């Protein structure tokens, strides 16, 4: 008996009792925990409630066939990540091909060969484990939607032009604040602050792609494209400032000093892509728009407004946003003055 | 030694599921098989093509699992007939039933 390195929870869905017995017994011999379902309907119910690592699904079944179960799983965001291996007779290969095209992980023909069974099941489990890890990793800097998109389309270390909005934020005079309190308190404060800011950004479909000290950079409209990325970015900024007010009220109650932040947003064309290595990569955006967003954030100190946006961002906002035209500003390193607006 | 059973397939099955499990598996198949034939006969009487096809499909699959190749081929032929949407089967069910008896005695000897 060979025990697989990691016992997994598997579900065998087959209307044929002999098949169920052979498959579940073979998989148990390989060290897995196995449950069975007698038809497609029962199978789908168990998949929904059972948190399985892998499903082996027969195609030809009464009530609900394997094809219908597969479709239902792929449509469900909560079930989509469970790998499904189709099991079928040799002469049903047409149907199997259709299932694999639709999104089944793999297939096995019956009668199942034990060596192939082990190889396919372990390969699928390993792929799932890697995907789960990636998903966890992606979630630390992206929304669930972005993470799912990255998992679906994969990510290559190559760039492309995108139209997006870039946001920079920074805490005002954080160094002074940090010097006046205990280091652990400072880290605690930062963590609580970042949790609120991440929430506001992710909630509006943005992805935080860089954090440096007390500052962060977020991108809206890439890697997942949103037509209304400008509006989303500005909404996130407004939400951040609102959250900060609540946060400051809490700090006041604890007798601590307030945090002030600056938010700058610029929109336009930029080069975006993953930079780094396959093992460690970040989603980066490069270009004038990115530099401008950073300059706008710095300019909040001079303009004495917490939230500044450029003209391109301004032009993408619906009528119900109120902004104040602050006129043209010539930023360092730019030849042309840029019209800036304060979000009210 | 066994004329109905392909021993390579049978031994693979035994290895995969464990030697102590094979008797239980054979019993399950042999308990089930007559009811599959009954299901085909009932379906034939009612010209229920779907039910006929499913029973033939199960027989084909189970026979192949144990290496009963002739039985599996006969069931496959009946399944194909049902897929063609007509149930003109002549004495094919009877012939399959006779094959099943030989398979049963061979499998019982292998327990």
Interface residues (C-beta under 8 A of the other chain):
Chain A: X1 X15 X16 X17 X18 X19 X21 X22 X25 X26 X29 X60 X62 X89 X91 X110 X111 X112 X113 X114 X117
Chain B: X9 X12 X13 X15 X16 X17 X18 X21 X24 X25 X28 X29 X32 X54 X57 X58 X60 X61 X62 X64 X65 X76
